[in-house]
Amino acid sequence: MGSMGAIVFLPREDDTPSLMLQDILFDPACTWLSAALERAGVERFLVVCHGDDQAAAEACFPAGTQFVTEGAGDAAGRLSAFLSDLEGSVLVFTRPVFLDDQGAGRLTGRFGEGLPRGEDAGAYTMDAQALRSAMEEGGDFLTAVRAQGSAFGVTPGAYKGLLPLDRSTPVWDSAQYFARHASVERLCGELSTAPVRFIDKEQAYIGPRVKVGGGTVILPGTILRGETIIGAGCEIGPNTMIRDCVIGNRVTVNASQLNESTVDDGTTVGPFAYVRPNCHVGKDVKVGDFVELKNSTIGDGTKISHLTYVGDTDAGSHINFGCGTVTVNYDGTAKFRTTIGDNAFIGCNTNLVAPVKIGDGAYTAAGSTVTEDVPADSLCIARSPQTIKVQWAAKRRRAKGKK
């Protein structure tokens, strides 16, 4: 079989953005479509859209996708050129649809069965060169598609992997229901030897481009979004949201939110941790309860057990962060970085006022506010000396007439 392509129209109604750019769960309908088609073997895409929709559409399709402005004078020529480069079938979508892996498999012939019969949904499959020849004979593109193509038929009440979209609430409710179940079934079916396990399939919400490794357990209330990749043997959830992250093997994420970051093998996150964008958390790290990370690198084996903010920080390996540590990274105008060396010990309630460096193996005493660099293997005590006034409280009570 030669290379397979898809031509996707993103039609507008009443000068509003195409329905294909509206979110189903967390991703536009055309992201669900392109992801399913890629998994089904489609290698090349051409998208016909309004000029104002192109920027949003570009984020939904793979690199190398060609875009043609709707109504452009060279549209027919570019469609013909796209078809001439294909050796196999071409799929054409003329109307807004939700498409999942089941529907993509039917259209591409992966399942070895014909297309469902029913009402024409605006999705067709045909020989690319036959369509190009029909166009070169002077035929209108859409007329040629309907003449040359086999249509995906839909029947009310019988979902076969494709749902025509309109702006009605029941249709979008149905699309979200089908999307949620399609992602769960996809992940359950991709790995036969060590499949992904869902404790409750009705309480998992997973985007079309998410990948999950074998043997991972998904607990209720888990949301996986964007380009997230989860490794093998992980435990994710309950009540966890991960967006655009790369998570290693044997990682536990419990009741936490992670965004645009990387977490390496064997690390535990949560409960109630918040990992903001641009973090790289190393292997066998503990990110505990009520810990927030932002734009930071955390070395292997470091422990940040609870109630700590680490922002704009380069932290080495095997560091212990005491409860209540804060990297003071913002002076109201600019952000500054903190650097902490390997094997350092940061005492409870330490404020590290950036820019500041803590050397390898250094200690900070509990309650310190550190404003200057601390050399390696040194102890920093940056707090007021303790003063004890004997019997002060008793004298105060007597002065006020209290026992």
C-alpha positions, 0 to 999 in steps of 0.5 A, spaced: 500 500 500 502 506 498 502 513 502 495 515 504 493 522 505 487 526 508 484 532 505 480 536 511 475 542 510 474 546 516 468 550 514 465 556 517 458 558 519 456 565 520 463 568 520 464 564 526 470 559 527 469 552 524 466 547 529 472 543 528 476 548 532 471 547 538 474 543 544 471 536 545 474 535 552 480 539 552 482 538 545 479 541 538 475 536 534 480 536 528 486 534 533 481 528 535 481 527 527 488 528 526 491 523 531 486 518 530 488 518 522 495 518 524 495 512 528 491 509 522 496 510 518 495 517 514 502 520 513 500 527 509 495 532 511 492 538 507 487 542 510 482 547 507 480 553 512 479 560 513 485 565 513 483 567 520 482 559 522 489 557 520 493 559 526 489 555 531 488 549 526 496 549 525 496 547 532 491 541 531 495 537 525 502 534 525 508 538 522 508 538 515 501 539 514 499 543 508 494 549 509 490 552 503 486 558 504 478 557 503 477 560 496 484 562 494 485 562 486 490 557 487 486 552 491 484 547 485 492 547 483 494 545 490 489 540 491 491 537 485 499 537 487 497 534 493 493 528 490 499 527 485 504 525 491 500 520 494 500 513 491 494 510 495 488 512 498 486 519 500 480 521 505 476 527 504 472 530 510 467 536 507 463 537 514 465 537 521 465 530 524 468 527 531 472 521 529 475 516 533 480 510 532 474 506 530 472 510 525 479 512 522 480 504 522 474 503 518 476 509 513 483 506 512 481 499 511 485 497 517 479 493 520 478 489 513 471 491 513 466 496 508 464 502 511 457 503 514 451 504 510 447 510 512 446 518 511 452 521 508 456 524 513 461 528 509 467 523 510 469 519 504 475 514 502 477 513 495 483 512 490 488 519 490 489 518 483 482 517 480 480 523 484 486 527 481 484 525 474 477 527 475 479 534 477 483 535 471 478 533 467 474 539 469 470 537 475 468 541 481 472 538 487 467 536 491 462 533 486 468 529 484 469 527 491 462 524 491 462 521 485 469 517 486 469 516 493 465 511 498 462 515 504 462 513 511 454 512 513 451 514 519 445 511 522 441 515 528 443 511 535 448 506 532 455 509 533 461 506 529 466 511 530 464 517 527 459 523 529 457 529 525 457 535 529 453 541 529 452 546 534 446 543 539 448 541 546 446 534 545 451 533 539 456 536 543 454 532 549 455 525 545 461 527 542 464 528 549 461 521 551 464 518 545 471 521 546 472 519 553 470 512 552 474 512 545 481 514 549 480 509 555 479 503 550 485 505 545 489 505 551 486 499 554 487 495 547 494 498 545 498 493 549 496 486 550 501 484 555 501 489 560 495 493 559 493 500 562 489 498 568 483 503 569 480 502 576 474 506 574 473 507 566 467 512 567 472 517 571 478 518 567 479 523 562 484 523 556 486 527 550 487 524 543 495 525 543 496 522 550 500 516 551 501 511 557 506 505 558 504 498 560 502 496 567 500 503 569 494 504 573 489 510 572 485 511 578 479 515 578 478 523 577 485 523 573 485 528 567 491 527 562 491 532 557 495 535 551 502 531 549 503 528 555 507 521 555 506 516 561 511 511 562 510 504 564 508 501 571 506 508 574 500 510 578 496 516 576 491 519 581 486 519 584 484 526 582 490 528 578 491 533 572 497 532 568 498 537 561 503 536 556 508 532 561 513 527 560 513 522 566 518 516 567 517 509 569 514 507 576 512 514 578 506 515 582 502 522 582 497 522 587 492 528 587 496 533 584 497 537 578 503 537 573 504 542 567 509 542 561 514 539 565 518 532 566 518 527 571 524 522 571 523 514 573 521 512 580 519 519 583 513 520 587 509 526 587 503 529 592 498 529 594 496 536 593 503 538 589 503 543 584 508 542 578 508 549 574 511 549 567 519 548 565 520 543 571 525 537 570 524 533 576 530 527 577 529 520 579 527 517 585 525 524 588 520 526 593 515 532 591 510 531 597 504 535 600 503 542 599 509 543 595 510 547 589 515 547 583 516 552 578 521 553 572 526 549 576 531 543 576 531 538 581 536 533 582 536 525 583 534 523 590 532 530 593 526 530 598 521 536 598 517 533 603 512 538 604 509 545 605 515 548 600 516 553 594 521 552 589 521 557 584 527 559 579 531 554 582 537 549 580 537 544 586 542 538 586 541 531 588 540 528 595 538 535 598 533 535 604 528 541 603 525 542 610 518 544 611 516 551 610 522 552 605 521 558 600 526 560 595 524 568 595 525 569 587 521 575 586 523 582 588 517 585 585 520 587 578 525 581 576 526 574 577 532 571 580 535 564 581 537 560 587 542 554 586 543 549 591 549 544 591 548 536 592 547 533 599 545 540 602 540 540 608 535 546 608 532 547 615 525 548 616 522 555 615 528 557 611 528 563 606 533 563 600 533 570 598 535 569 590 540 570 587 543 566 592 548 559 592 548 554 597 554 550 596 555 542 596 553 539 603 552 545 606 546 546 612 542 552 613 539 552 620 531 552 621 528 559 621 534 562 617 533 568 612 539 567 607 541 573 603 549 571 602 552 565 598 553 559 603 560 555 602 560 548 601 560 544 607 558 550 611 553 551 616 549 558 615 545 561 621 541 567 619 536 568 625 535 573 631 539 570 637 534 567 642 532 571 648 529 568 655 526 573 660 525 569 666 518 570 669 516 575 664 509 572 663 508 571 671 510 578 672 505 581 666 499 577 669 500 580 676 501 587 673 494 586 670 491 583 676 491 576 673 493 569 676 
